[in-house]
Amino acid sequence: MAAASTLLTSCAVNEPRPGDDVGGFEGIVVGAGSSAQQAAQEAWTVGFQNENPRATVEYDPTGSGAGRDIFIAGGSSFAGSDRAFTVEELESESFAACTEGSNIIELPAYISPIAIAFTLEGIDTLQLRPDTIARIFTGEITRWNDPAIVADNPGVSLPDQVITPIHRSDDSGVTENFTEYLAAAASEAWPYEPSGEWPLEGEAAQGTSGVVSALTNSSGAIGYIDASRAGDLGVVSVGVGGQFVPYSSEAAAAIIDASPVGEHRTEGDLAVEIDRTSTAPGVYPIVLVSYLIACDDYLDESDAELVRAYFAHAISDEGQQQAADAAGSAPISPTLAERAASAVALID
């Protein structure tokens, strides 16, 4: 955690609650976690800087797994995570920044499709069904002109070239969401349990930036990344029912609105259960829901004040638009925003 602290970059942030004086927040609050949230976190902090020059939020995009561990240990006052804590984890963990018996706030504040990106000369888009995607990443399909890929892409001239699947080397919420999709939608083609740790050997890279770099510097490679980082890479439209759906923020937001909050969650814990097998028109099922995580009762009152204000900005219309502009994320719906605001109000 000491090493992680040295990596933190600071930006003055925070937004007043109703009735507070503009610019009235002071102090430093530390967060760590999701690298997928990095661009959104930067946008949110810039949004706060103009309003509260004496308040600072430091966020280290160390990865979701590390961010959760740092938060548990008390090395940060909030976490960003590409998955929520499980009910079992919440029952067994003690969070050092929280008072004894405190519940956890989990806000689905950053919603983004996960792009399946690739590099093939002269090809910008491909169509792939769930079982084809799974067989590529297990290594069963090894060449780009495999009959299964050809069948999904009539009229596309596919090269007789080796496929190099690239996965995350770190414990990653993006990996957790991607493997959850494969386990639900690809059936027997993906025999592994969802996990933040990739279950197979092969080419690996650290963090979102590492996978993007590996793809950019390769030919014939394929990987899964936060869609906001796809850039000029080729991207896959995935099979949903009888159609192929490209990623978009609208398609990502649509599947979240159709997904329920998980069972056995407390009032401020808005962890959703995503329906990965939906066949609704225009729904993109490989979606990352990244959470802002906090205590609902802090040991340190100043931490509570700053986290509450920062989270309120992140879920506001302004904050969601800032994230959308910076990272291509999908703004949360008005219904979800209202529920999230009620959760934020619990932070004390």
Secondary structure, DSSP 8 states (H G I E B T S, - for coil): -HHHHHH-EEEE-----TTS-TT---EEEEEEE-STTHHHHHHHHHHHHTT-TTEEEEEE---HHHHHHHHHHTS-SEEEESS---HHHHHH---TTB-TT--EEEEEEEEEEEEEEE-BTTB-EEEE-HHHHHHHHHTS--BTT-HHHHHHSTT----S-B-EEEEESS--HHHHHHHHHHHHHSGGG--S---SS--S-SEEESHHHHHHHHHHT-SSEEEEEEGGG-TTSEEEEEEETTEEE---HHHHHHHHHTS-B-TT--TTB--B---TT---TT----EEEEEEEEESSBSSHHHHHHHHHHHHHHHSHHHHHHHHHHH------HHHHHHHHHHHTT--
